[in-house]
Amino acid sequence: MPHYEYFCKVCNKTFTLTLHIAEHDAENPACPHCGSHNIEQRWSTFSAVTSRKSA
């Protein structure tokens, strides 16, 4: 499942959520620190797990 990074504009904290794509598209999640929905999504890193080893 994808990890999404958010920034809360009310308490100025960054948090990460693991959501299905359908959950991400459904509604703005609430900040786990203050409960506000006044958040913005931030760019985050991407990683993939594969069965091949890199040289």
Backbone as CSV, one residue per row, in Angstrom:
resi,resn,N_x,N_y,N_z,CA_x,CA_y,CA_z,C_x,C_y,C_z
1,MET,0.841,-1.188,0.000,0.000,0.000,0.000,0.880,1.244,0.000
2,PRO,0.415,2.281,-0.652,1.194,3.524,-0.699,1.187,4.262,0.634
3,HIS,2.282,4.951,0.890,2.414,5.821,2.054,2.269,7.260,1.571
4,TYR,1.474,8.041,2.265,1.252,9.440,1.906,1.711,10.315,3.053
5,GLU,2.418,11.380,2.721,2.906,12.311,3.728,2.060,13.580,3.671
6,TYR,1.637,14.052,4.844,0.791,15.229,4.949,1.393,16.228,5.926
7,PHE,0.980,17.491,5.772,1.358,18.565,6.687,0.080,19.227,7.184
8,CYS,-0.056,19.333,8.503,-1.230,19.975,9.093,-0.971,21.475,9.205
9,LYS,-1.879,22.268,8.663,-1.739,23.721,8.702,-2.160,24.315,10.045
10,VAL,-2.810,23.538,10.889,-3.264,24.032,12.187,-2.181,23.841,13.247
11,CYS,-1.643,22.598,13.361,-0.648,22.347,14.419,0.782,22.295,13.872
12,ASN,0.937,22.515,12.563,2.253,22.568,11.913,3.085,21.301,12.109
13,LYS,2.417,20.137,12.052,3.128,18.861,12.187,2.978,18.054,10.907
14,THR,4.005,17.268,10.621,3.998,16.375,9.463,3.677,14.969,9.945
15,PHE,2.883,14.239,9.153,2.554,12.864,9.501,2.412,12.031,8.235
16,THR,2.553,10.728,8.391,2.485,9.790,7.277,1.336,8.820,7.508
17,LEU,0.571,8.557,6.450,-0.518,7.589,6.514,-0.335,6.542,5.424
18,THR,-0.710,5.317,5.731,-0.711,4.237,4.750,-2.161,4.021,4.341
19,LEU,-2.472,4.321,3.086,-3.855,4.263,2.613,-3.951,3.504,1.294
20,HIS,-5.098,2.849,1.078,-5.407,2.321,-0.243,-5.660,3.521,-1.152
21,ILE,-5.481,3.335,-2.436,-5.695,4.436,-3.380,-7.136,4.941,-3.296
22,ALA,-8.093,4.029,-3.124,-9.499,4.431,-3.012,-9.728,5.287,-1.765
23,GLU,-9.066,4.957,-0.654,-9.188,5.754,0.568,-8.585,7.136,0.362
24,HIS,-7.452,7.197,-0.326,-6.779,8.473,-0.582,-7.653,9.399,-1.421
25,ASP,-8.344,8.831,-2.410,-9.178,9.634,-3.305,-10.526,10.002,-2.688
26,ALA,-10.954,9.309,-1.637,-12.291,9.504,-1.079,-12.446,10.839,-0.345
27,GLU,-11.570,11.146,0.585,-11.722,12.367,1.379,-10.393,12.751,2.006
28,ASN,-10.330,13.973,2.508,-9.145,14.448,3.204,-9.091,13.795,4.583
29,PRO,-8.015,13.111,4.918,-7.933,12.503,6.252,-7.747,13.567,7.339
30,ALA,-7.922,13.158,8.568,-7.751,14.066,9.708,-6.337,13.944,10.263
31,CYS,-5.825,15.026,10.782,-4.515,15.033,11.430,-4.587,14.177,12.694
32,PRO,-3.656,13.238,12.881,-3.695,12.412,14.089,-3.307,13.176,15.357
33,HIS,-2.714,14.356,15.210,-2.282,15.143,16.358,-3.394,16.038,16.902
34,CYS,-4.111,16.722,15.990,-5.130,17.676,16.455,-6.532,17.404,15.901
35,GLY,-6.655,16.499,14.916,-7.958,16.159,14.368,-8.440,17.064,13.249
36,SER,-7.644,18.046,12.861,-8.036,18.992,11.822,-8.007,18.338,10.438
37,HIS,-8.895,18.790,9.567,-8.890,18.353,8.168,-8.217,19.400,7.283
38,ASN,-7.656,20.438,7.891,-6.963,21.502,7.154,-5.506,21.063,6.939
39,ILE,-5.330,20.121,5.999,-4.014,19.537,5.744,-3.688,19.628,4.268
40,GLU,-2.418,19.474,3.947,-2.009,19.411,2.549,-1.067,18.229,2.365
41,GLN,-1.178,17.607,1.208,-0.311,16.474,0.917,1.058,16.987,0.490
42,ARG,2.100,16.337,0.971,3.477,16.692,0.640,4.083,15.615,-0.245
43,TRP,5.113,15.995,-0.981,5.863,15.017,-1.748,6.635,14.141,-0.787
44,SER,6.695,12.861,-1.075,7.439,11.949,-0.211,8.267,11.008,-1.067
45,THR,9.151,10.269,-0.415,10.023,9.346,-1.136,9.250,8.122,-1.595
46,PHE,9.822,7.415,-2.537,9.201,6.228,-3.091,10.188,5.078,-2.992
47,SER,9.701,3.922,-2.607,10.556,2.741,-2.603,9.761,1.559,-3.125
48,ALA,10.469,0.628,-3.719,9.833,-0.570,-4.264,10.643,-1.796,-3.849
49,VAL,9.945,-2.842,-3.541,10.592,-4.101,-3.187,10.505,-5.019,-4.393
50,THR,11.645,-5.490,-4.839,11.679,-6.401,-5.991,12.421,-7.673,-5.616
51,SER,12.282,-8.670,-6.448,12.969,-9.928,-6.185,14.387,-9.944,-6.750
52,ARG,14.719,-8.992,-7.606,16.048,-8.934,-8.212,17.004,-8.141,-7.356
53,LYS,18.239,-8.587,-7.322,19.279,-7.865,-6.593,19.999,-6.952,-7.574
54,SER,20.311,-5.751,-7.138,21.030,-4.824,-8.020,22.524,-5.118,-7.946
55,ALA,23.210,-4.848,-9.038,24.651,-5.167,-9.103,25.484,-4.064,-8.519
